[in-house]
Amino acid sequence: GKFSKSRGVGVFGDMAKDTGIPADIWRFYLLYLRPEGQDSAFSWSDLMLKNNSELLNNLGNFINRAGMFVCKFFGGTVPNMVLTLDDKRLLARVTLELRQYHQLLEKVRCVAETLGLAQG
């Protein structure tokens, strides 16, 4: 059914940890299902289906294709990467944006704590 913290419906942090399912699988699934303005429904069978079909199949296919590409065009060895000036500029810009993003998240966390809205 639909998650409801007040009714105790759903799988919460401590329960998810107790399943032994790796955190990255939970992260994938929750991001895959993230609500777009509505509640999300959870089922164990859907978690298994999305993990097997979306994550494992697609990731496995990507890795296989990347490996075949490296074998076909680079003799099975990934060549050393040489960054151009444009590459370095792009990386610097992305780094700056990520720092600003993290700073904003930290501000939100601090405001939430100040207002007593943060969850432990």
C-alpha positions in Angstrom: 0.0 0.0 0.0 0.9 3.7 0.1 3.6 4.7 2.5 2.3 6.4 5.7 4.6 7.2 8.5 1.8 8.0 10.9 0.1 4.6 10.2 3.4 2.7 10.1 2.9 1.6 6.6 6.1 1.2 4.6 9.6 0.2 4.9 11.6 2.7 7.0 15.3 3.1 7.6 15.7 0.6 10.4 13.5 -2.0 8.7 15.4 -1.5 5.4 18.7 -2.0 7.2 17.5 -5.2 8.8 16.6 -6.8 5.4 20.3 -7.0 4.5 19.5 -5.5 1.1 22.5 -3.2 0.2 21.8 0.5 0.6 22.5 1.2 -3.1 19.7 -1.1 -4.2 17.3 0.8 -1.9 18.6 4.1 -3.2 18.1 3.0 -6.8 14.6 1.8 -6.1 13.5 4.8 -4.1 14.8 7.2 -6.8 13.2 5.1 -9.5 9.8 5.4 -7.7 10.1 8.9 -6.4 6.7 10.6 -6.4 5.9 13.3 -8.9 3.5 15.1 -6.6 1.7 12.0 -5.3 2.2 9.2 -2.8 4.2 6.1 -3.8 3.1 2.6 -3.4 5.6 -0.1 -2.3 5.6 -3.8 -2.8 8.4 -6.4 -2.3 7.6 -8.0 -5.6 8.0 -4.6 -7.4 11.3 -4.0 -5.6 12.6 -7.4 -6.8 11.2 -6.7 -10.3 12.8 -3.3 -10.7 16.1 -4.5 -9.2 16.3 -7.4 -11.6 14.9 -5.9 -14.8 15.8 -2.2 -14.6 19.0 -2.2 -12.5 20.7 -5.5 -13.1 19.7 -6.1 -16.7 20.3 -2.5 -17.8 23.6 -2.2 -15.9 24.7 -5.6 -17.1 23.9 -4.7 -20.7 25.8 -1.4 -20.3 28.9 -3.1 -18.8 28.8 -5.7 -21.5 28.6 -3.2 -24.3 31.3 -1.0 -22.8 33.6 -4.1 -22.5 32.9 -5.1 -26.1 33.6 -1.5 -27.3 36.9 -1.5 -25.5 37.9 -4.9 -26.9 36.8 -3.9 -30.5 38.4 -0.5 -30.7 41.1 -0.4 -28.1 42.5 -3.9 -28.0 41.0 -4.7 -24.6 42.8 -1.9 -22.8 41.2 1.4 -21.7 43.5 4.1 -22.9 44.8 6.8 -20.6 42.5 9.9 -20.6 44.0 13.2 -21.7 42.0 16.2 -20.6 41.8 19.1 -22.9 41.5 22.7 -21.6 37.8 22.6 -22.3 37.5 19.4 -20.3 39.3 21.0 -17.4 37.0 24.1 -17.6 33.9 21.9 -17.6 35.2 19.9 -14.6 35.9 23.2 -12.7 32.4 24.4 -13.5 30.8 21.2 -12.3 32.9 21.2 -9.1 31.8 24.8 -8.4 28.1 23.9 -9.0 28.4 20.9 -6.7 30.0 23.0 -4.0 27.2 25.5 -4.2 24.6 22.8 -4.2 26.1 21.2 -1.1 26.2 24.6 0.6 22.5 25.2 -0.1 21.6 21.7 1.2 23.6 22.5 4.4 21.7 25.8 4.8 18.4 24.0 4.5 19.5 21.4 7.1 20.5 24.1 9.5 17.2 26.0 9.1 15.3 22.8 9.6 17.2 22.0 12.8 16.7 25.5 14.0 12.9 25.2 13.4 12.9 21.7 14.9 11.9 20.1 11.6 15.0 17.9 11.2 14.5 14.2 11.6 17.2 12.3 13.6 
